[in-house]
């Protein structure tokens, strides 16, 4: 049986189960869809508004909500306004489970949108599946979100960490072929998936270390990497630990070339964390797949600045804000495609149909057999305190496929900044 056939049978089974359980408030259509009324769509998320991952990440969900407020002020989606309930989980998996249960069982949200974190979100996959809650555009590049047979309602957004690792390692192989490359990563699927991609391209790295977010001390790890003679250090780190790694290296008199995962490389966030030591960021290489917050000529940034000013308290526009608004734009696209008779099944079918375009520099890969989100990235380098793109965008897969240039030009936003109905 092909993956598509298995996927079709899974959808039919889910539909049959939903039809058979309409009395529990989880049914579809006719006012039975949780979180949906004639005038409102209620969605929720879990985010680290406080805790070890709050630096930068706490700005994402408010930016998404600001985009929804902009859409609401312009008539909403099929006459409905989007309400976005943001719950702080402090980047603690146990707390994530508590707040997601509250969102689903008490608040009766229509969907979970952009829940953040590999260790946190992994613990709610089965619960969301059991309750047939769409689990859209997870804020993490774990490959766990791309399991359409096992988790038919879960979809990624970020390029997965193995894809990213391959792209970063391709740069290191070309630009630092004679240098000893090493690795520091988070002790979970974030770090492991990143390292898998890196080693597909480079082979085994010269040395590797890991950290846990509950221990804000990477002195032993950085000391060990320095002792190993590492000249290039590749980081799979959240922003706070990117700053810790770079600052700690400087304190021990060591200045390797840092090559960093997109999720831990926002210049504005790192600058705030490093303070007077921010010049240490100069030359840092990372990746991105969305317009850069400092690119004032980009039409998406012009739109996001407008939304940010009107609906987000004119917060500092960094790449986290750009990310949050881009998630909001894609979710509105998905709602438009699902149509006015909104159900959870129609939303999932609309995302699987794919064909979405937007601010991304790489393709979105949604299909019945692929729930992984963006399929590539472009390299950035911090120059004069700002991230600047260089080279071409690349796309690849999490397997042994090649890293190839992606040449398609990004599209401009609609004139009113809101995706049209399909």
N, C-alpha and C positions, 0 to 999 in steps of 0.2 A: 504494500500500500504506500502511495506517495505521501510526502508531508502535507501536500494540499488536501488530499483525500482525508487524512487523519484530522487535519484542522477543520474540514467541513463537518465531519462527524462530531467533533468536539463542540462546535457551534450549535449544531442541531440538538445535541444533548443538553447544552446549557439553556437553549430556548425552551425545550420541553420541561426542564426542571423549573424554569421561571414560570411558565404557564401553570404548572401544577402547584405552585406555592404563592399564587397571587394574594391569598388571604393574609400573608405575613407582612404586607407592606412592601415587599420586594418585587412585586410584579411590574409589568410595563404597560404604558399607555393608559388613557382614560383616567388620569389623575393618580394612578398607582405607582408611578415612577418616583422613588425617593428623591427628595431635594428639588423636584420640579413642580412648579405651579404655572398658571397662565402668565404670571408676571415676573417670576424669579427662577434662577438656577443657583442652588447652593452647593458650593464645592469647598473642600478643605485641604489643608496641608499640614505637615510637621516640618519644622525648621529649627535650627539652632540659633534662636534669638539671643541666648546666653550660652556660656560654657566654652569649651576649648576650640570649637569650630565657628564661634560667632563672628570672629573678625572677617569682615567682608560679606560672609554668607547671610548675616542678619539683614542685609539690604535687599536680598533677592525677592522674597515674598511681598514686601511692601511695594516694590516696583511692579510686580505682576498685578497686584491689586490696583495700583495707580492706572495701569493700562486698562483694566476692566472698568474703572470709574470713568475713564475717557470714553470707552465704548458705550457705557450706560448713559452718559450725558448726550450721546448722539443716537439714542433710540434703542440701545441694547442689541440682542441677537434674536431675530424672529419675535420681537416684541417683549422679550424677557431681559431683565437685568441680572447681572452676575454678582452674587455675594460670595466673597472669598474669606473663609475663616482660617486664620493662621494660628497654629498651636506651637508653643515652644517646647521642644523635647530635649534641649540642652546637649544634643548629640549623645544621648544616653539611650541605648537600645531598649532598656526596660521602660523608660519614660515614653519612648516612641510607641510602644505597644499600648500603653495606657491612653495616650491622647488620640491615637487612631481608633481605638475601640470607642472612645467618647464621640468622635466625629461620626462614626458609622452607626452606632447603636442608639445614641442619644440625639445627636443633631440630624441624623438621617441625611447625610450629604449625598449628592448625586454621584460624585467622583472624588477621588484623591488626586491632587495635581501637584507634581513636582516635589514630592516628598524627598528630603535631602539626606544623603549619606548611605554609603555601602553597608556599614555594620548596623545602622539603624533601620534602614528600609528592608533589609533582608529578613528581619524578624516579623514583618507584617504581611509578607507575600501570601502565605497560606490563609490568613484571616481574611484578607481582601478577596481572595479567590472564593472562599467558602460563602462569603456574603455577596458575591457577584457585583462587586464595586469596581468600576473602571479605575485603573491605576495608571495614570497617564504621565509620561514625560518625566520619569524619575531623575532627580538631580544627582546623578552619579554615573560614572562610566563602567560600572560593573557589567560583566557579561550575563549576570543572573537575570537581567530584565528581558533578555532576548531568548525566552523559552516559550514560544507560542503554543506548543502542545501541552506543556505543564501549566503555564500561567497565561491563558488566552486573553486576559484583560489588562496585562501589564506591558508597558511600552517605555523604552528609554528615550533620552533626548541627547545627552552628551555623546560624542564619539566614545566608543568603549576604550578602556584603558590599554588593551592590547593593540588596537589600531593606533592609538596615540604613541605607545611605546615603539612601535615599528617606525612611525614617522620621525620621532625624535632620534632614534638610533640610526636611521638613514642619514640624518644630518651629521651626527657624530662620526659615523664611518667615513663620510666624505670630507668633513672639515677638520677632524682630529684623528686621522688614521694612525698616527704614530704615538698617540697619547694613551695612557692607561685609564680606562673608564671604569667607574665604580657606581654603586647604587645605594641610596637610602630610601626606604619606602615604609608606608603604614602597614602595620601587622594585621592585614586582612586582605580581602579580595582586591582592594585598590592597589596595594603594593604588589601582590602576587601577579595580578593580571598585567600590570605595567611591566614588571620584570620579564614576564613571558614574552611580551612583544619586543622588548629590548634585546633579549637573548636570541630571538629568532633571527635578528639582523647581525648582531655583534658576536654571537656565541657567548659563552660564559663570561660574565664581567669579572674584573680582577679582584674585586672585593664587594661584599654586600652587607648591609646593616638594616635593621628595622627599628621602629619605635611604636609605642602605644600612646594614645592621646591622653591617658590619665597621668602620664609622667612627663612634665614639660622640661626635660633635661636630656639633651642629645649630646652632651659633652663626651661620654664614652664612645658613642658611635662615630662622631666626627674625629675624635682622636685616633680611633682604629683605622679610619679611612686615610687620614693623613699618614699614619705609620706605614700603610700599605703602598704609599707612593702614588696615590691617585691624582691624576691631573684634570680629569673631567668627572664631575659628580652629577649623576642623574637622580632627580628627586621626584618621588611619588608622594607628595606631601600636601596637606591642607595649609592655608596661608600662614597660620600661626607657626607651624613647624618649618615652613620654608624660611621664614624670618629667623627662627631659632637656629636652623642649620647654617645659614649665611653669617649671622652674627657670631655664633660659636666658632666657626672656622676662622673668622677674622681675629677673635680673641686669642687663638692659639697660633697666630701668625701664618695663616694658610689661606691662599687665594686661588683655589681651583676654578676652572670654568664650570659654572652651574647651568644645567639643562633641566628644565622644570616642567612638570605636568601643568596643563592649562588651569586645572582647578585650584592650584596653589600659587599662581603667578600674577595675579592682578597687581599692577604697579602701585595704584593708589592705596590698596590695602596693605601691601608690603611697606610702602613708605611710611604709613601711619604706625605700623608695628615697629619699624627700625628707628624711627625718629631721626636723630642726628647722624645715625649710621646709614641712612638711606643711599648715599653715594656708592655703597657696596653693591647695589643692584646693577650698576652700569655694566652692560655687556651680557646680562642674563638672557639666555635663549629659552623660549617656551613655544607654545602653540596656541592658536585660537581658531575659531571657525565662524565668528560673528564680527560685525563692525567694531572697531576699536573706539572706546569712549572719547578719545582725544581727536578723532577724525571729524572735525566740524563740517567738512565739505560733503560728508556722506549723507544721503537723504534719509536713511534710517536713523542716524544720530540726530539729525534735525528734527525728525518726528519725535524721538524719545525725549529730546530736550523740551519740546513743547508739552508733552505729557507730564514730564517730570516737574516742570514749573507749575502747571495747573493742578496737578493731582498728587504730587509726592513731596510737597513741602520744599521743592527746589533743592533736594538733597544733592550732595556732590555726585555728579554723573561719573561713575566708574564702570568697569566691565561687569560687575555684579548687577548693577542696575540695568545695563544693556541686556544681560542674560535674562533677568526677570521679565522684562518687557517682551523679549523675544519669545519666551515661553507663553506669555499671555496672548501674543499675536497668534501663535500656532494653535492654542486652545480655542480661540475664537474661530479660526479657520475650520477646526474640527466640528465645532457646534454648527457653523453655517452649513457644512457639508452634510451633517446628520439630519438637517431639515427641521421644519417647525413642529412636527409630531415627535418630540424628543423622547427617546428611551436610551437605556444603557446599551442595549444591543445595537441600536442604530449608530451610536457614537463610536463603538468599537469597530463596527463595519466601515464607518467613514474613515477612521484612521488607517485601517488595513488597506483600504482602497488606494491610499497614498496620493501622489501627485501634487503634494504641497510645495509651494515655493515661498520664499521669504528672505530674511536678512542673511541666511547662512551662505558661507563660501564653499561649502561642500554639500553633496546631495543628502537629502533625507531618504532613508531606505525602507520605509514602512511598506509592508505587504503582508498577506496572510502567513507567510513563512519567515518573515523578518520583522522583529519588533525593536530593532537596535537603535533607531534614531539616526543621527548624523554619521556619515561614513568616511569622514576625512577632516583634515585641518591644514592650516598654513603656519609657517614658522614666524615667530616674532623675536625681536631683539630690543632690549631696553637701551635707548640712546637718548642722552640728555634728560633722563628721568621719565621718558615716555616709551611705551612699547610701540615698535614700528614693524610692519610686515616686511618680509623680504622673501625673494624667491616665489615660486608658484604654490598654489594649493595642491594638496595630495589627497588621494583616496586609496584605501586598501581594505582588507578584511581582517578578521581575527585569526584566520588560518595562515596557510603558507602562500597566499596570493601576493603578487608583487605590489610594491608601493609605486603608484603611478600618478603622473600629473593630472590634475582636474582642471579643465580649461573653461568650463561654462561660466559665463559672466553672471554676477549676482543680479537679481531683479530689483527694481525700485518699488517702494511701497505705493499702495493706491493713493490717489490724491487726498482722500480724507483720512488716510492712515488706518482704515478698517477693512479687513478682507470682505469681499462680496460673497453673497450666498452662491453656492454652486449651482 
